[in-house]
Amino acid sequence: MKLTAEIWVSAYLTRLRLIEIPAFIVQRGDGTAGAVLIKLNTLDGQACCYQRSFDLMTGDRKWMVLVEGAEADVDASIAKQCSFDPDLWVIEVEDKQGRHLLDEPGLD
């Protein structure tokens, strides 16, 4: 059984909240099947945006960097993605240490 986007987002935000990493929904996408982008804001003017991608070599789904650099550039790229896909979820994580938890079991 596949998790809906809304359930995954809720579980992800809960995990972050449990270890006191601030995160919030910037754009709410389709509750059932919307794709999810995670913007990691390191609060120093830099950011990184992750998207879940299919690895053709292994068949696994992995979180890959979509864009990284100056926060304004990352925001512009996310805005462009949102203009193409109105069902897209965007979650912003704010952590000076760069923690996003996407490499933890259960979040792939």
N, C-alpha and C positions, 0 to 999 in steps of 0.2 A: 504494500500500500504506500502511496506517495503522499508526503505531507503537503498541505496547502501552503502557499506563500505566507498567508496571515499567521498560521500556527508557527511556522519556522521563525518568522520575525519576532513573534511574541516570546518564543523560547530563547532566542538569541539575546533580546533585550533583557530578559530575566537573568541570564548568565552574566551579562555585563554588570547589571545592577548588583548582583550578589558579591562582586569583588570591587564595587564602587568605581566602575568606569562609566562616566556619563555618556549617554547615547540617546538619540531621539529620531523620530521619523520625520524626514524632510519632505518626502512625497509618498503618499499611500497609493499603492498600485492595486492591481486586480487581486482580490483576496484568495482566489483559487490557484491561478497559474502565473501570476506576474513574476517577472525576473526581479532579482534583487541586486542593487549596487551598494557597496559599503564604502563610505568615505571615511578615512582615518585622518583626523585633524590633529597634528602634534602640537598645536598652539604656538608655533614659532614661525608662522607664515608659510609652512610647507604642509602638503597633504598628499594622500595616496588614495586612489579609488580601485577597489577590487570588484571583479565580477566572477561569477561561477561559470567555468567553461568545461567543455568536454575534452578530455585528453585522448586524441585518436590513437596514440601508441599503447596506452594501457586500458582504455575503456572507462577510466575513472572520471569523476567530476572533481575538479580542483578549483580553488580560489586563485585567480591570476590577477596580476596588476593590469588594469586598463589604462591608467594614466597616473603619473606622479610628478611632483614639482611644486611650483608656487601655488598656493591655495586658490588664487584667482583663476589660474589656468585650469586647475582641476575642476573648479566650479563651472567654468565655461564648457568643459568637455561633458560634464554631467548634464548640464542644461541642454546641450546638443542631443545627447542620448535620450533625454526625456521628450524632446520634440519629435523624435522618431517613434517612441514607444510610450503611449499614455498609460499602459498597464504596469509600468516600471515602479518598483519600490526603491527609495533612496533612504538609507540609514546613515546618520553621521555619528561617528564615535570620536570622542575627544579624550586624548590621552598623551601626555607629554612623553611617556616612555614608549609610545608606539605599539601598545598592546591592542589587539583586535579580537583575539581568541579564535580566529577562523581556522587555525591549524589544529584545534582541539578535536578529539573524537566526537562524532555526532553532528558536527556543523558542516561537514562536507556534503 
